[in-house]
Amino acid sequence: MPLTHSRCVSFVRDLPPEEALRRFGPDEETMEEGVTFGEVDLRSGESMRDDSAGHIGAAQVDDWTVVIEPGGWRMAVDDTIYARVSRGTEVVSVCCHEYADDTFAYIVDGTLVVSFDPMYPEERSGSDPDRFVLKMHEVGLDPDHDIDGPGIDHPLESSFALASSITGLSLSTDLRNLRFLGAEPL
């Protein structure tokens, strides 16, 4: 799925869409089933606030719930949000930010395990920043990247490939064809 502006796509293991959204902190009166990707995107743009998504969506794909934040970034970097959502489970998040650093994050039970900017995969942080070093090599995110050398080719696509490797979900899943449970975050 090409990312054309700021957005965050996260994968939450074994947590139904309703619970993933509730943990994110929505205005429950705005929760609506059967929302298309385009509708979540449009509503988010119309109600954007404080540089974060004005509308979010969650949909079940196999054992994972996909959470989309058009115009947002909070699941990948806001420790209050990711701690609540990942409680008792794990989250893989890929965030493309239009004018700030992109982020790949892997969170388990409230703890940030691995986090890095896909353009600079050598600068990892978290409680176990080397956990996915082999997988990173496989998808083109060189964990030993030399900042003075050539750049990383296709960093976001490689980040989604890493997310796919961790989750077991196919990259061929077109998120634009899913129906989401949508809501406005508080």
VMD Tcl script that draws the C-alpha trace (Angstrom):
set ca {
  {0.00 0.00 0.00}
  {1.67 3.25 -1.05}
  {1.79 5.94 1.59}
  {1.26 9.41 0.15}
  {0.97 11.48 3.34}
  {1.38 11.03 7.07}
  {-0.25 7.88 8.37}
  {0.37 5.04 10.74}
  {-0.56 1.41 10.13}
  {-0.31 -0.88 13.14}
  {-0.92 -4.57 13.69}
  {-2.19 -5.76 17.09}
  {-2.07 -9.50 17.84}
  {-5.11 -11.37 19.20}
  {-7.12 -8.28 20.10}
  {-10.51 -7.70 18.42}
  {-10.98 -4.37 16.60}
  {-13.43 -3.10 19.23}
  {-10.96 -3.65 22.06}
  {-8.03 -2.21 20.08}
  {-10.01 0.99 19.45}
  {-11.24 1.20 23.05}
  {-7.66 0.94 24.29}
  {-6.61 3.63 21.83}
  {-9.13 5.93 23.48}
  {-11.95 6.82 21.08}
  {-15.07 8.85 21.55}
  {-17.23 5.72 21.78}
  {-20.28 7.63 20.52}
  {-18.50 7.98 17.17}
  {-17.81 4.24 16.73}
  {-19.26 2.98 13.46}
  {-18.96 -0.40 11.73}
  {-18.42 -1.03 8.03}
  {-16.41 2.11 7.31}
  {-14.25 1.99 4.17}
  {-10.59 2.94 4.08}
  {-11.49 6.01 2.02}
  {-14.11 7.09 4.56}
  {-11.67 6.77 7.47}
  {-9.11 8.76 5.46}
  {-11.63 11.49 4.50}
  {-13.06 11.81 8.03}
  {-9.60 11.98 9.52}
  {-8.65 14.82 7.20}
  {-11.85 16.70 7.98}
  {-11.38 16.46 11.75}
  {-7.56 16.58 12.05}
  {-6.39 17.87 15.40}
  {-3.10 18.59 17.07}
  {-1.15 16.91 14.27}
  {-2.85 13.58 14.87}
  {-5.53 11.52 13.18}
  {-9.04 12.88 13.49}
  {-10.50 9.45 12.75}
  {-9.03 5.97 13.10}
  {-10.10 2.54 11.90}
  {-9.58 -1.06 12.99}
  {-10.22 -4.28 11.04}
  {-9.55 -7.96 11.71}
  {-7.09 -9.77 9.42}
  {-6.40 -13.32 10.57}
  {-5.10 -13.21 14.18}
  {-4.27 -9.52 13.94}
  {-6.22 -6.27 14.07}
  {-5.01 -3.64 11.65}
  {-5.32 -0.11 13.06}
  {-5.01 2.78 10.61}
  {-4.40 6.39 11.59}
  {-4.63 8.56 8.45}
  {-2.69 11.71 9.24}
  {-1.62 10.17 12.54}
  {1.42 8.78 14.30}
  {0.41 8.05 17.87}
  {0.48 4.23 17.92}
  {4.16 4.20 16.91}
  {5.50 6.92 19.20}
  {3.03 7.89 21.95}
  {3.98 5.70 24.92}
  {0.62 6.33 26.61}
  {-1.24 4.96 23.56}
  {1.02 2.03 22.71}
  {1.27 0.95 26.36}
  {-2.54 0.71 26.62}
  {-3.05 -0.98 23.26}
  {-0.21 -3.49 23.67}
  {-1.12 -4.54 27.24}
  {-1.00 -8.36 27.24}
  {-0.19 -8.53 23.52}
  {2.16 -7.17 20.87}
  {2.00 -4.34 18.34}
  {3.93 -3.84 15.11}
  {3.67 -0.30 13.79}
  {4.84 1.43 10.61}
  {4.46 5.18 10.59}
  {5.12 7.45 7.64}
  {5.31 11.08 8.66}
  {5.09 13.80 6.03}
  {7.43 16.26 7.79}
  {9.06 14.36 10.68}
  {10.87 11.05 11.14}
  {9.21 7.87 9.92}
  {9.07 5.12 12.54}
  {9.05 1.35 12.75}
  {8.11 0.13 16.23}
  {7.61 -3.23 17.89}
  {5.96 -3.10 21.31}
  {5.20 -5.99 23.69}
  {3.01 -5.61 26.77}
  {3.62 -1.88 27.05}
  {7.37 -2.04 26.46}
  {9.00 -0.58 23.36}
  {11.21 -3.47 22.24}
  {12.52 -2.14 18.89}
  {12.17 1.29 17.33}
  {13.98 2.99 14.46}
  {13.62 5.39 11.57}
  {13.61 3.19 8.42}
  {16.05 5.61 6.74}
  {18.52 5.00 9.59}
  {18.03 1.39 10.72}
  {21.44 1.40 12.39}
  {20.06 3.80 15.03}
  {17.72 1.44 16.87}
  {16.40 1.83 20.39}
  {14.21 -0.15 22.77}
  {14.63 -2.89 25.33}
  {15.94 -5.37 22.69}
  {16.96 -3.26 19.66}
  {18.72 -6.18 17.93}
  {15.76 -8.58 18.09}
  {15.04 -8.44 14.35}
  {18.54 -7.92 12.93}
  {18.37 -11.03 10.71}
  {14.88 -10.18 9.45}
  {16.01 -6.59 8.81}
  {18.81 -7.86 6.57}
  {16.34 -10.04 4.68}
  {14.01 -7.13 3.85}
  {16.66 -4.54 2.94}
  {16.88 -2.59 6.20}
  {20.59 -2.98 6.84}
  {21.00 -2.85 10.64}
  {24.69 -1.97 10.08}
  {23.90 0.79 7.59}
  {26.65 3.42 7.23}
  {25.07 6.84 7.45}
  {27.85 8.18 5.17}
  {27.25 5.46 2.59}
  {24.38 4.98 0.14}
  {20.88 5.44 1.49}
  {18.32 2.74 2.21}
  {16.29 1.83 -0.88}
  {12.52 1.80 -0.32}
  {12.58 2.17 3.48}
  {8.80 2.17 3.98}
  {8.21 -0.79 1.71}
  {10.99 -2.61 3.57}
  {9.37 -1.67 6.88}
  {6.09 -3.21 5.74}
  {8.01 -6.30 4.62}
  {9.52 -6.50 8.12}
  {6.04 -6.11 9.64}
  {4.84 -8.91 7.36}
  {7.72 -11.13 8.45}
  {6.86 -10.56 12.12}
  {3.07 -10.88 11.80}
  {2.90 -13.54 9.10}
  {0.38 -11.37 7.23}
  {0.74 -11.14 3.48}
  {1.81 -7.87 1.94}
  {-0.78 -8.54 -0.76}
  {-3.62 -7.67 1.64}
  {-5.06 -4.45 0.26}
  {-6.12 -2.39 3.25}
  {-8.24 -0.23 0.97}
  {-10.64 -3.16 0.49}
  {-11.23 -3.84 4.19}
  {-14.23 -2.63 6.18}
  {-13.22 -0.94 9.41}
  {-14.69 -0.15 12.76}
  {-14.09 3.59 12.74}
  {-14.04 6.18 15.52}
  {-12.73 9.60 16.47}
  {-9.95 9.45 19.08}
  {-10.30 11.57 22.21}
}
mol new
graphics top color blue
foreach p $ca { graphics top sphere $p radius 0.5 }
foreach p [lrange $ca 0 end-1] q [lrange $ca 1 end] { graphics top cylinder $p $q radius 0.2 }
display resetview
